[in-house]
Amino acid sequence: MVLDKIAIRRLHKLCVLIVALFVLGGCATLDLNPLRIPDDLTGIQTKKVGDVAISVAILTDEQARTHFGANLGKSGLQALWISVRNGSPYNLWFIRNTVDPDFYSADEAAMLLKNQIPRGEFEHIRQYYRDESIRILMRSEMITEGFVFLPRAVGGRYVDIRLAQDAFQADIQRQTVVADTVSTRANSYLEVRAGFALPLPDGDFDYERLDTEKTYGGMPLPDLDIYELRSALEDLPCCATEALGEENGDPLNIVIVGEATDVLNSLSRSGWSFTHRITLRSIRRVVGAAISDASYPVAPVSSLYAFGRKQDFALQRARESIAQRNHMRLWLAPFLHEGRQVWIGQVSRDIGIKLSLKSPSVTTHIIDPEIDLTREYLFHSLLAEGFVKRFGFVTGAFAATRSDPAYNLTGDPYFSDGLRLVVILSADPIQYNEVNNLLWEQVVPPTTEGQTKAADKNVRPIN
């Protein structure tokens, strides 16, 4: 009986405590200090398409916490700010699915963040999220701004903004009544499309330090025609090197022609991610990921050298394990083609990890020896998204066979036909039938380079 009274008293105290916490929780206030939009935002990018100007920016986790009063990153969210200055005579619909088909509504975002919001303020905050969300209809001669809540992307993301003319408005404008008959003008709608490669603005990415105007001291670069370009590319060194330039490393097997923003946009849209710079923090993450066989989708890429400097920036396509990824390094060349920048690069596929004293993290990747297959992978990723305007192959990289392979700086063997892939980018996506082959060098399908006669059984006549 005594135990029952003690238990009752304890239960009573517990209930009082729960009620007190419940009341206090309901009285708590949210630390909400909205940013001055767009003045407080960083990394804003703007593109103008006809009479429509589009600006975008990703909020850092700290900015999102300040503006929305909750840790969006902790709940797997990211806030994308969009501004549309619609100077056209048409109302435009914002197609949100092209940004990310998994975008979150304001109510979904509020529910995901509910445990961070004081109970008594939830409805107020949910309405605030609704009011901060961008409208879907962009009215003519108006500026429309607001946020879209997206799944959190590590390192950054490609943002595809598409605006389509209001169909009802278009139909009304196309139809004119003349003597009880309806004449319809050309069936065309205004469509606005702008792509942006947005790194998460945390200051750790090598791309954020890219300043092409200073790469060659601000000196004007020679502008080569297509014939001069081919000759110049064939005369470049075969391979990247170590810092002193005395030992050859991985072959310089790719060339991309396009302005830096176009390169980043097209590669990002094609699935390639930005990479962290080599810092103590990123090294610790590399070592931790290597030990646990975890993913680090924006892991730094070790430095190789060309034109007397390490790569200007690198990108990668990561997998679930840090041991496997496709990665590339790019250097700005000391010449232009038709007024556009030329990027020389190296691409390879990582298939494992090993210890190496040559790396600041004491670990390095093992590359796939069939290196031309990765070169083709890059080409196909750009081709699939419609960013290849012209392409071809030139000599100049290091040629090696499976029986007599070449070796990179960490002793990994590779074989290659010695050709460089040259891609001249299209700023806007185009169809396959619009792609032009420069017809320079004939490339052998890379998969067959590593196969023996035994593989011939898989190819046979129809009859």
C-alpha positions as CSV (number, residue, x, y, z in Angstrom):
1,M,0.0,0.0,0.0
2,V,2.9,2.3,0.8
3,L,4.5,1.6,-2.6
4,D,1.2,2.5,-4.3
5,K,1.1,5.9,-2.5
6,I,4.7,6.6,-3.5
7,A,4.0,5.6,-7.1
8,I,0.9,7.8,-7.2
9,R,2.9,10.8,-5.8
10,R,5.7,10.3,-8.4
11,L,3.1,10.0,-11.2
12,H,1.5,13.2,-10.0
13,K,4.9,15.0,-10.1
14,L,5.5,13.6,-13.6
15,C,2.2,14.9,-14.8
16,V,2.8,18.3,-13.4
17,L,6.2,18.4,-15.1
18,I,4.8,17.3,-18.4
19,V,2.1,20.0,-18.2
20,A,4.6,22.6,-17.3
21,L,6.8,21.7,-20.2
22,F,3.8,21.6,-22.5
23,V,2.8,25.1,-21.4
24,L,6.3,26.5,-21.6
25,G,6.7,25.0,-25.0
26,G,3.5,26.6,-26.2
27,C,4.7,30.0,-24.9
28,A,8.2,29.8,-26.4
29,T,8.9,32.2,-29.2
30,L,10.7,31.3,-32.5
31,D,13.9,33.1,-33.2
32,L,12.8,34.4,-36.6
33,N,14.8,37.2,-38.3
34,P,14.0,37.3,-42.0
35,L,16.8,38.2,-44.3
36,R,16.6,41.3,-46.5
37,I,15.9,39.7,-49.8
38,P,17.9,39.8,-52.1
39,D,20.5,42.0,-50.4
40,D,21.5,39.4,-47.8
41,L,21.8,36.6,-50.3
42,T,25.1,35.4,-51.7
43,G,26.0,33.8,-55.1
44,I,23.0,35.2,-57.0
45,Q,23.0,34.2,-60.7
46,T,20.9,36.0,-63.3
47,K,20.1,35.2,-66.9
48,K,18.0,37.2,-69.3
49,V,16.0,35.4,-72.0
50,G,14.3,38.0,-74.3
51,D,12.2,40.2,-72.1
52,V,12.4,37.9,-69.1
53,A,15.1,38.0,-66.4
54,I,15.5,35.1,-64.0
55,S,17.7,35.2,-60.8
56,V,18.3,32.3,-58.5
57,A,20.3,31.6,-55.3
58,I,20.5,28.8,-52.8
59,L,20.4,29.8,-49.1
60,T,23.2,28.5,-46.9
61,D,22.1,26.5,-43.9
62,E,22.7,29.4,-41.7
63,Q,20.8,31.8,-43.9
64,A,17.9,29.3,-44.0
65,R,17.9,29.0,-40.2
66,T,17.8,32.8,-39.9
67,H,15.1,33.3,-42.5
68,F,12.8,30.4,-41.7
69,G,13.6,29.9,-38.0
70,A,14.5,26.3,-38.3
71,N,17.4,24.1,-39.4
72,L,16.3,23.1,-42.9
73,G,19.5,21.1,-43.6
74,K,18.8,18.9,-40.5
75,S,15.5,17.9,-42.0
76,G,17.0,17.3,-45.5
77,L,15.6,20.5,-47.0
78,Q,17.1,23.4,-49.0
79,A,15.6,26.7,-49.9
80,L,16.0,28.0,-53.4
81,W,15.2,31.7,-54.0
82,I,13.8,32.6,-57.4
83,S,13.1,36.0,-58.9
84,V,11.4,36.5,-62.3
85,R,11.2,39.8,-64.0
86,N,8.5,39.2,-66.6
87,G,8.9,42.1,-69.1
88,S,7.0,40.1,-71.8
89,P,3.4,40.8,-72.7
90,Y,2.4,37.3,-71.6
91,N,1.6,35.7,-68.3
92,L,4.0,32.8,-67.7
93,W,3.5,29.6,-65.7
94,F,6.4,28.3,-63.6
95,I,7.0,24.6,-64.2
96,R,8.3,23.6,-60.7
97,N,8.8,19.9,-61.6
98,T,11.8,20.8,-63.9
99,V,13.6,22.2,-60.9
100,D,13.2,19.0,-58.9
101,P,10.2,16.6,-59.2
102,D,10.6,15.9,-55.5
103,F,10.1,19.6,-54.4
104,Y,8.2,20.2,-51.1
105,S,5.1,22.3,-50.7
106,A,5.2,24.9,-47.9
107,D,2.9,22.7,-45.8
108,E,5.2,19.7,-46.3
109,A,8.2,21.7,-45.3
110,A,6.4,23.0,-42.2
111,M,5.5,19.5,-41.2
112,L,9.1,18.3,-41.6
113,L,10.3,21.1,-39.4
114,K,7.4,20.8,-36.9
115,N,9.6,19.5,-34.1
116,Q,11.7,22.6,-34.3
117,I,8.8,25.0,-34.2
118,P,7.1,25.9,-30.8
119,R,3.7,24.4,-30.7
120,G,1.9,27.7,-30.2
121,E,3.5,29.2,-33.3
122,F,3.2,26.4,-35.8
123,E,0.1,27.7,-37.6
124,H,1.7,31.2,-37.8
125,I,5.0,29.8,-39.2
126,R,3.2,27.5,-41.6
127,Q,1.4,30.5,-43.1
128,Y,4.7,32.3,-43.2
129,Y,6.2,29.5,-45.3
130,R,3.2,29.6,-47.6
131,D,3.6,33.4,-48.0
132,E,7.3,33.1,-48.7
133,S,6.8,30.4,-51.5
134,I,7.0,31.6,-55.0
135,R,3.8,31.9,-57.0
136,I,3.3,29.6,-60.0
137,L,1.8,32.3,-62.3
138,M,4.3,35.0,-63.3
139,R,2.2,38.0,-64.5
140,S,3.2,40.2,-67.4
141,E,5.1,43.4,-66.5
142,M,5.6,42.1,-62.9
143,I,8.4,40.9,-60.7
144,T,7.6,37.7,-58.9
145,E,9.9,36.4,-56.1
146,G,9.8,33.7,-53.6
147,F,11.2,30.3,-52.5
148,V,10.9,26.7,-53.5
149,F,11.7,24.0,-50.9
150,L,13.9,21.3,-52.3
151,P,15.5,18.1,-51.1
152,R,18.9,19.0,-49.8
153,A,21.7,18.5,-52.4
154,V,25.2,18.2,-51.1
155,G,27.6,20.5,-52.9
156,G,25.1,22.3,-55.1
157,R,22.7,21.5,-57.9
158,Y,21.7,22.3,-61.4
159,V,18.6,24.4,-61.5
160,D,16.5,24.2,-64.6
161,I,13.9,27.1,-64.7
162,R,11.2,26.8,-67.3
163,L,8.4,29.2,-67.9
164,A,5.6,28.6,-70.3
165,Q,3.1,31.0,-71.7
166,D,-0.4,30.8,-70.3
167,A,-2.2,28.6,-72.7
168,F,-5.6,30.2,-72.2
169,Q,-4.2,33.7,-72.8
170,A,-2.3,32.4,-75.9
171,D,-5.4,30.9,-77.4
172,I,-7.4,34.1,-76.9
173,Q,-4.6,36.1,-78.5
174,R,-4.3,33.7,-81.5
175,Q,-7.9,33.7,-82.4
176,T,-9.5,36.6,-84.3
177,V,-13.1,36.6,-85.4
178,V,-13.6,37.8,-89.0
179,A,-17.1,37.6,-90.7
180,D,-18.2,34.8,-88.4
181,T,-15.1,32.7,-89.1
182,V,-12.1,32.0,-86.8
183,S,-8.6,32.4,-88.2
184,T,-5.8,30.9,-86.1
185,R,-2.3,32.3,-86.3
186,A,0.8,30.0,-86.1
187,N,0.4,27.6,-83.2
188,S,3.3,28.9,-81.1
189,Y,3.8,29.6,-77.4
190,L,6.4,31.5,-75.6
191,E,8.7,29.2,-73.6
192,V,11.5,30.6,-71.4
193,R,14.3,28.2,-70.2
194,A,17.3,29.1,-68.2
195,G,19.8,26.7,-66.5
196,F,22.0,27.5,-63.5
197,A,24.8,25.6,-61.9
198,L,24.6,26.6,-58.2
199,P,27.3,25.4,-55.7
200,L,26.2,25.3,-52.1
201,P,27.8,28.6,-51.0
202,D,29.9,27.2,-48.1
203,G,33.2,28.5,-49.4
204,D,34.8,25.0,-49.7
205,F,34.5,24.4,-53.4
206,D,37.4,24.8,-55.8
207,Y,35.0,26.3,-58.4
208,E,34.3,29.2,-56.1
209,R,37.8,30.4,-56.5
210,L,37.8,30.2,-60.3
211,D,38.7,33.6,-61.9
212,T,39.4,33.0,-65.5
213,E,40.3,36.7,-66.1
214,K,43.3,36.3,-63.9
215,T,44.5,32.9,-65.2
216,Y,46.8,34.4,-67.8
217,G,47.3,37.7,-66.2
218,G,44.5,39.4,-68.1
219,M,46.4,39.1,-71.4
220,P,44.3,38.7,-74.5
221,L,44.4,35.1,-75.8
222,P,44.7,34.1,-79.5
223,D,41.4,33.2,-81.1
224,L,41.8,30.1,-83.2
225,D,39.7,28.9,-86.1
226,I,38.7,25.3,-86.4
227,Y,41.8,24.2,-88.3
228,E,44.1,26.1,-85.9
229,L,42.3,24.6,-83.0
230,R,42.9,21.1,-84.1
231,S,46.6,21.7,-84.7
232,A,47.0,23.4,-81.3
233,L,45.2,20.5,-79.5
234,E,47.4,17.9,-81.2
235,D,50.6,19.8,-80.1
236,L,49.7,19.9,-76.4
237,P,51.5,17.7,-73.9
238,C,50.2,14.1,-73.7
239,C,49.6,14.0,-70.0
240,A,49.2,15.9,-66.7
241,T,52.2,15.8,-64.5
242,E,53.3,16.3,-60.9
243,A,54.2,19.8,-59.6
244,L,57.7,19.8,-61.1
245,G,56.4,18.7,-64.5
246,E,59.0,15.9,-64.8
247,E,56.8,12.8,-64.6
248,N,53.7,12.0,-66.7
249,G,50.5,11.2,-64.9
250,D,47.0,10.6,-66.3
251,P,46.6,11.4,-70.0
252,L,45.0,14.7,-71.1
253,N,42.2,13.1,-73.0
254,I,39.3,15.6,-73.2
255,V,38.7,19.1,-74.5
256,I,35.6,21.2,-73.8
257,V,35.0,24.4,-75.7
258,G,32.7,26.9,-73.9
259,E,32.6,29.7,-71.4
260,A,33.2,28.7,-67.7
261,T,29.5,29.2,-66.9
262,D,28.4,27.0,-69.8
263,V,30.9,24.3,-68.9
264,L,29.6,24.3,-65.3
265,N,26.0,24.4,-66.4
266,S,26.2,21.6,-68.9
267,L,28.3,19.3,-66.7
268,S,26.2,19.9,-63.7
269,R,23.0,19.3,-65.7
270,S,24.6,16.1,-67.0
271,G,25.0,14.7,-63.5
272,W,28.5,15.9,-62.6
273,S,29.0,17.4,-59.1
274,F,31.4,20.1,-57.8
275,T,34.3,19.1,-55.6
276,H,35.7,20.4,-52.3
277,R,39.1,21.9,-52.2
278,I,41.8,20.0,-50.3
279,T,41.6,21.3,-46.7
280,L,42.2,19.7,-43.3
281,R,38.4,19.4,-43.0
282,S,38.0,17.7,-46.4
283,I,41.0,15.4,-45.7
284,R,39.4,14.2,-42.5
285,R,36.2,13.5,-44.3
286,V,38.1,11.6,-47.0
287,V,39.8,9.4,-44.5
288,G,36.6,8.8,-42.5
289,A,34.7,7.9,-45.7
290,A,37.5,5.6,-46.8
291,I,37.6,3.8,-43.4
292,S,33.8,3.3,-43.3
293,D,33.4,2.8,-47.1
294,A,30.9,5.7,-47.0
295,S,29.9,8.2,-49.7
296,Y,31.5,11.6,-50.0
297,P,29.8,12.9,-53.2
298,V,31.9,16.2,-53.3
299,A,35.2,14.7,-52.1
300,P,38.3,16.6,-53.2
301,V,40.3,15.5,-56.2
302,S,44.1,15.3,-55.8
303,S,46.2,17.9,-57.7
304,L,47.7,17.2,-61.1
305,Y,49.5,19.9,-63.2
306,A,49.3,21.3,-66.8
307,F,50.3,24.7,-68.1
308,G,52.5,25.0,-65.0
309,R,49.6,24.9,-62.5
310,K,47.3,22.5,-60.8
311,Q,43.8,22.0,-62.3
312,D,41.5,25.1,-62.3
313,F,38.6,23.0,-61.0
314,A,37.4,19.4,-60.9
315,L,34.1,17.6,-61.1
316,Q,32.9,14.1,-60.3
317,R,30.0,11.7,-60.6
318,A,30.1,9.9,-57.2
319,R,28.6,6.6,-56.2
320,E,27.5,5.2,-52.8
321,S,31.1,4.4,-51.8
322,I,33.9,6.9,-51.9
323,A,36.0,4.2,-53.6
324,Q,34.0,4.4,-56.8
325,R,33.5,7.6,-58.9
326,N,34.1,9.2,-62.2
327,H,36.1,12.4,-62.0
328,M,37.7,15.0,-64.2
329,R,40.2,17.8,-63.9
330,L,40.0,20.9,-66.2
331,W,42.6,23.6,-67.1
332,L,41.9,26.7,-69.1
333,A,43.9,26.6,-72.3
334,P,46.0,29.7,-73.4
335,F,43.8,30.2,-76.5
336,L,40.2,30.6,-77.6
337,H,38.1,29.1,-80.3
338,E,35.6,31.5,-82.0
339,G,35.7,33.7,-79.0
340,R,35.0,31.0,-76.5
341,Q,37.2,29.5,-73.8
342,V,38.9,26.1,-74.3
343,W,39.3,23.7,-71.5
344,I,41.8,20.8,-71.5
345,G,41.1,18.0,-69.2
346,Q,41.7,14.6,-67.8
347,V,38.9,12.1,-67.0
348,S,39.1,8.7,-65.4
349,R,37.0,6.3,-63.4
350,D,38.0,5.4,-59.8
351,I,37.4,1.7,-58.9
352,G,39.1,1.4,-55.6
353,I,41.3,3.0,-52.9
354,K,44.8,2.3,-51.8
355,L,47.4,3.8,-49.4
356,S,49.8,6.4,-50.9
357,L,52.3,8.7,-49.3
358,K,51.9,10.9,-52.4
359,S,48.5,12.0,-51.2
360,P,47.8,14.5,-48.4
361,S,45.1,12.1,-47.1
362,V,47.5,9.1,-47.3
363,T,45.0,7.4,-49.6
364,T,44.4,7.6,-53.3
365,H,42.1,6.1,-55.8
366,I,42.9,3.2,-58.2
367,I,41.7,4.1,-61.8
368,D,40.0,1.8,-64.2
369,P,42.7,0.8,-66.8
370,E,40.2,1.0,-69.7
371,I,40.4,4.8,-69.6
372,D,38.8,5.5,-73.0
373,L,35.5,4.1,-71.7
374,T,35.4,6.9,-69.1
375,R,36.1,9.4,-71.9
376,E,33.1,8.0,-73.7
377,Y,31.1,8.2,-70.6
378,L,31.6,11.9,-70.3
379,F,30.7,12.3,-74.0
380,H,27.5,10.4,-73.6
381,S,26.5,12.2,-70.5
382,L,26.7,15.6,-72.4
383,L,25.2,14.1,-75.5
384,A,22.2,12.7,-73.6
385,E,21.3,16.2,-72.2
386,G,21.7,17.9,-75.6
387,F,24.8,20.0,-74.8
388,V,27.0,18.7,-77.7
389,K,27.0,21.0,-80.7
390,R,30.1,19.6,-82.5
391,F,32.5,16.9,-81.5
392,G,35.6,15.1,-82.8
393,F,38.7,13.3,-81.8
394,V,42.3,14.5,-82.2
395,T,45.7,12.8,-81.5
396,G,47.9,14.0,-78.7
397,A,47.1,11.9,-75.6
398,F,49.3,8.9,-74.6
399,A,48.6,5.7,-76.5
400,A,49.2,2.4,-74.8
401,T,48.0,-1.2,-75.2
402,R,46.7,-3.7,-72.7
403,S,49.8,-5.8,-73.2
404,D,52.1,-2.8,-72.8
405,P,50.2,-0.3,-70.6
406,A,51.2,3.1,-69.4
407,Y,51.2,4.1,-65.8
408,N,50.0,7.2,-63.9
409,L,51.8,8.9,-61.0
410,T,50.5,6.4,-58.4
411,G,51.5,3.4,-60.4
412,D,48.1,2.5,-61.9
413,P,48.2,0.9,-65.4
414,Y,46.0,2.1,-68.2
415,F,45.6,1.6,-71.9
416,S,44.2,4.0,-74.5
417,D,44.0,4.8,-78.2
418,G,45.8,8.1,-77.5
419,L,42.9,10.3,-78.8
420,R,41.4,13.3,-77.2
421,L,37.7,13.9,-77.2
422,V,36.8,17.4,-78.4
423,V,33.3,18.7,-77.5
424,I,32.1,22.2,-78.6
425,L,29.2,22.9,-76.3
426,S,25.8,24.1,-77.2
427,A,24.7,26.8,-74.7
428,D,21.1,25.5,-75.0
429,P,20.0,21.8,-75.4
430,I,19.7,20.6,-78.9
431,Q,18.5,17.4,-80.6
432,Y,20.7,14.5,-81.7
433,N,20.2,15.3,-85.4
434,E,21.6,18.8,-84.9
435,V,24.9,17.5,-83.6
436,N,27.8,17.9,-86.0
437,N,30.7,15.4,-86.2
438,L,34.0,17.1,-87.1
439,L,35.2,13.9,-88.8
440,W,38.8,14.3,-87.6
441,E,40.1,11.0,-86.2
442,Q,38.2,7.7,-86.3
443,V,37.8,6.3,-82.8
444,V,37.6,2.6,-81.9
445,P,34.6,1.7,-79.7
446,P,36.4,1.6,-76.3
447,T,34.8,-1.6,-74.9
448,T,36.4,-3.7,-77.7
449,E,39.9,-2.5,-76.6
450,G,39.9,-4.8,-73.7
451,Q,38.1,-7.8,-75.2
452,T,39.6,-10.9,-76.7
453,K,38.3,-13.1,-79.6
454,A,36.2,-14.9,-77.1
455,A,33.8,-11.9,-77.0
456,D,33.1,-12.4,-80.7
457,K,30.5,-15.0,-79.8
458,N,28.2,-12.2,-78.6
459,V,28.0,-10.6,-82.1
460,R,26.6,-12.7,-84.9
461,P,24.6,-12.3,-88.2
462,I,20.8,-12.2,-88.0
463,N,20.5,-15.2,-90.3
